[in-house]
């Protein structure tokens, strides 16, 4: 924990993963935010101003990694992004160096013709299952090139982080995904639309180099051996006997081969900002940007996260909080579940935040990294709400934290990479005005 003198600028910056949505028939054609009972977020909206944010770019349905980087002010507009595989490897404590090949993976269920039955193998994988399967793959996988080594690490649920290393060759990351749901655009993972029936795909080199060909070859050998080694694995036998789908394939995407070199968030804003995050990708982003990660309980321990955020405002200028809940329900197409998730977050996180901030003051910024509409079961390019709330914020007519109020808010539509700078400048300017008056 930092031990620094408290400054006049204090803010909590909250990104609700995938919270934005589209009207859904199971909610009387309301969005989950519209339908949810959210008195605490409504209070913040009434005491602030709202707008819309395009988190990465027009027409881009981003993954969380590149969206969060943008929402923290890092746009990668003039340079290619290093890929989520690298960020997840860093956040998973995997030894990674330039020239390695890192990818993120999903345990999935495929049939004998490699048609994908479930991209997340039922989303009910226990860590002990994932760990045992990964141990099998690590111990038994053999590559045609003996100079290749593998690290495969289970992270949360169906997710794994993978790193290939060659004894003498630097791998290129210019290869295609084996996961058909996403494509790479300038290093970013972008969700495809209108997927239809999907199959586990082969990886292909995207440039005519030995290192790209070698990378694609190793990835394909990996995929083929995963299918063979997991077909009759005891874990899958037990899963199938209990009515669960087998985890018999791994979908790979977001290749990267370089450690990102970015300006620290402290230098960028001349402020000390800490993070409260849970997922490996979020931990990786925090490490890359030099943010201290604060321990704040389990992934759904919303009350604890609020308490830790407020308590640490004494030591930091700002606390960045990423809350995962709503995104999972969006991917599952569960609009009622997403509504309940939002209500839980409103009650336990924002309710606690409101109560504890009464004596502390400070500004609360709330937005999302992307939209995950339940009717699409995937990320979309739709704008997301953004809210600035606090005593020094000039209020507009917003009454609720919803997509509808965001579309008419006084902030208008702004790019994600400008949100944090805009909020900080607003806090500084309004704090100075309040002090002078």
VENFEN-V834859 format. One record per residue. RES is the residue in one letter. PHI is phi in degrees with one decimal (999 if undefined). Layout:
res: {RES,RES}
phi: {PHI,PHI}
This chain:
res: {X,X,X,X,X,X,X,X,X,X,X,X,X,X,X,X,X,X,X,X,X,X,X,X,X,X,X,X,X,X,X,X,X,X,X,X,X,X,X,X,X,X,X,X,X,X,X,X,X,X,X,X,X,X,X,X,X,X,X,X,X,X,X,X,X,X,X,X,X,X,X,X,X,X,X,X,X,X,X,X,X,X,X,X,X,X,X,X,X,X,X,X,X,X,X,X,X,X,X,X,X,X,X,X,X,X,X,X,X,X,X,X,X,X,X,X,X,X,X,X,X,X,X,X,X,X,X,X,X,X,X,X,X,X,X,X,X,X,X,X,X,X,X,X,X,X,X,X,X,X,X,X,X,X,X,X,X,X,X,X,X,X,X,X,X,X,X,X,X,X,X,X,X,X,X,X,X,X,X,X,X,X,X,X,X,X,X,X,X,X,X,X,X,X,X,X,X,X,X,X,X,X,X,X,X,X,X,X,X,X,X,X,X,X,X,X,X,X,X,X,X,X,X,X,X,X,X,X,X,X,X,X,X,X,X,X,X,X,X,X,X,X,X,X,X,X,X,X,X,X,X,X,X,X,X,X,X,X,X,X,X,X,X,X,X,X,X,X,X,X,X,X,X,X,X,X,X,X,X,X,X,X,X,X,X,X,X,X,X,X,X,X,X,X,X,X,X,X,X,X,X,X,X,X,X,X,X,X,X,X,X,X,X,X,X,X,X,X,X,X,X,X,X,X,X,X,X,X,X,X,X,X,X,X,X,X,X,X,X,X,X,X,X,X,X,X,X,X,X,X,X,X,X,X,X,X,X,X,X,X,X,X,X,X,X,X,X,X,X,X,X,X,X,X,X,X,X,X,X,X,X,X,X,X,X,X,X,X,X,X,X,X,X,X,X,X,X,X,X,X,X,X,X,X,X,X,X,X,X,X,X,X,X,X,X,X,X,X,X,X,X,X,X,X,X,X,X,X,X,X,X,X,X,X,X,X,X}
phi: {999,-68.1,-128.5,-121.5,-69.9,-64.1,-106.3,-75.6,-93.4,-136.2,-149.5,-117.2,-113.0,-113.4,-110.8,-94.4,-61.4,64.0,-69.6,-69.9,-155.0,-119.4,-55.0,-129.0,-62.5,-74.0,-120.4,56.3,61.3,-102.9,-82.0,-56.5,-65.1,-62.8,-79.0,-73.2,-88.8,-132.7,-61.7,-76.9,-67.0,-62.9,-60.0,-62.9,-64.1,-67.4,-109.5,-160.2,-135.8,-128.6,-168.3,-114.7,-129.6,-92.1,-67.2,-121.1,-175.0,-57.7,78.7,-100.9,-97.1,-84.9,-80.0,-64.4,-62.0,-68.3,-66.8,-66.1,-53.7,-63.8,-69.8,-97.9,104.3,-112.9,-94.3,55.4,-66.5,-106.1,-137.8,-71.8,-74.9,-76.4,100.2,-66.2,-54.6,-67.0,-62.5,-67.7,-61.3,-62.7,-72.9,-99.4,64.2,-87.6,-63.5,-133.4,-140.4,-53.3,98.1,-72.3,-118.7,-112.7,-140.9,-99.9,-137.1,-117.0,-64.7,-138.3,-115.1,-125.7,-94.0,-65.3,-99.2,66.7,-73.5,-80.7,-87.4,-151.1,-69.4,-127.3,47.9,83.8,51.1,-136.3,-88.9,-81.8,-60.7,-64.8,-68.0,-61.4,-65.2,-65.1,-64.5,-65.2,-64.0,-61.2,-62.7,-63.7,-75.4,-107.5,-77.3,-125.7,-106.1,-64.7,-98.2,-71.3,-80.8,-93.7,-122.0,-129.7,-123.5,-129.4,-126.9,-70.9,-114.4,-126.8,62.8,-85.8,-94.6,-136.5,-115.4,-130.3,-134.6,-103.5,-134.3,-113.5,-63.5,-130.7,-106.9,-90.6,-75.3,-84.8,-98.6,-85.3,-136.0,-86.4,-73.2,-92.9,-83.4,-75.5,-82.2,-133.9,-123.9,-100.6,-130.1,53.3,87.2,-87.4,-85.0,-124.1,-66.7,-83.0,-103.4,51.4,-73.8,64.7,-77.1,-118.6,-126.2,-60.7,-100.4,-83.1,-93.8,-127.3,-69.3,-101.0,-146.5,-83.8,-124.4,-61.9,-69.8,-73.4,-62.4,-65.2,-63.8,-62.3,-63.1,-65.2,-61.5,-68.4,-62.3,-59.6,-60.1,-63.8,-73.5,-59.0,-58.4,-68.0,-73.8,-98.4,-55.6,-117.5,-66.1,-53.7,-60.2,-71.0,-60.9,-67.4,-62.6,-66.6,-67.1,-99.0,86.4,-94.6,-77.8,-73.5,-98.3,-111.6,-154.8,-129.1,-89.4,-112.3,-159.0,65.3,-65.1,-153.2,-136.6,-139.3,-72.7,-69.2,-119.9,-121.7,-61.1,-64.4,-67.6,-66.1,-69.2,-62.8,-111.3,53.8,-144.1,-92.5,-125.4,-108.1,-126.5,-122.1,-140.4,-126.1,-76.3,-53.6,-65.3,-70.3,-63.7,-61.2,-60.5,-59.8,-67.5,-62.7,-92.1,76.6,-90.7,-71.9,-94.8,-92.2,-74.3,-146.2,78.3,-73.4,-60.9,-110.1,-86.7,-65.5,-63.3,-62.0,-62.5,-65.4,-61.8,-63.5,-60.6,-67.1,-60.2,-89.2,-65.9,-68.3,-107.4,-132.5,-75.8,-145.9,-123.7,-96.4,-123.9,-111.7,-115.2,-81.3,-31.1,-61.8,-59.9,-59.5,-69.1,-61.1,-64.9,-84.1,70.8,-102.0,-67.3,-65.2,-63.7,-66.1,-58.7,-64.3,-61.2,-62.7,-65.9,-62.1,-64.4,-62.0,-71.0,-85.8,-88.0,-70.0,-63.0,-65.4,-60.0,-58.7,-63.8,-80.9,-85.0,-54.7,-89.9,-92.5,74.9,105.9,-110.2,-113.0,-113.1,-128.5,-157.2,-141.5,-84.4,-171.4,-97.6,-128.1,-65.9,-63.1,-70.9,-101.7,57.3,-159.1,-64.7,-132.1,-90.6,-65.5,-66.5,-120.6,-69.6,-136.5,-132.6,-110.2,-137.7,158.3,-64.3,-96.5,-87.3,-74.2,-79.9,-114.5,-92.7,-64.3,-123.8,-145.6,-85.3,-137.4,-63.2,-65.2,-67.2,-61.5,-68.2,-116.6,-70.9,-70.6,-73.9,69.5,-109.7,-126.4,-79.7,-57.1,-68.4,-103.7,-62.3,-66.6,-61.6,-60.5,-64.8,-64.1,-63.0,-63.8,-63.6,-61.6,-66.2,-72.0,-65.5,-64.2,-63.9,-63.0,-67.6,-68.5,-79.9}
